[in-house]
Amino acid sequence: MNSVIPVGFGLQWEFAVFVQDGLLDKPITGPRAALKFLHEDFRHQTGAPFSAAIADCNSALRYRCDAEIARLSFIAAYAEYRVKLDRR
C-alpha cells in the first residue's frame, strides 16, 4: 500500500529570523531554510537546542507541529550557537 506524506517545502514563518552571515544579516524565513542553515552553517552541531530545532523543523515541514514552535526552537539553537562561538 502506497501513501503520500504531505511536506510543506514552501512553509514560511510570519517573521523571519535574522542570523549573521559574515558582515551581513541573513534572513531565515521558514523551517526548510532553518534546516539548511543548521546542517550547513553550524560548526557546533550538538546540544539539546540544536537537536530540538532539527526535530521541530522536520515536524513542521510534515505538518505535525506548528511552524512557530519550529521558529522558537531555531532561535534557541542559534542563541546557544552564538554563545559557543563567543566563548572562543
C-alpha positions, 0 to 999 in steps of 0.5 A, spaced: 500 500 500 502 506 497 501 513 501 503 520 500 506 524 506 504 531 505 511 536 506 510 543 506 517 545 502 514 552 501 512 553 509 514 560 511 514 563 518 510 570 519 517 573 521 523 571 519 529 570 523 535 574 522 542 570 523 549 573 521 552 571 515 559 574 515 558 582 515 551 581 513 544 579 516 541 573 513 534 572 513 531 565 515 524 565 513 521 558 514 523 551 517 526 548 510 531 554 510 532 553 518 534 546 516 539 548 511 542 553 515 543 548 521 546 542 517 550 547 513 552 553 517 553 550 524 560 548 526 557 546 533 552 541 531 550 538 538 546 540 544 539 539 546 537 546 542 540 544 536 537 537 536 530 540 538 530 545 532 532 539 527 526 535 530 521 541 530 523 543 523 522 536 520 515 536 524 513 542 521 515 541 514 510 534 515 505 538 518 505 535 525 507 541 529 506 548 528 511 552 524 512 557 530 514 552 535 519 550 529 521 558 529 522 558 537 526 552 537 531 555 531 532 561 535 534 557 541 539 553 537 542 559 534 542 563 541 546 557 544 550 557 537 552 564 538 554 563 545 559 557 543 562 561 538 563 567 543 566 563 548 572 562 543 
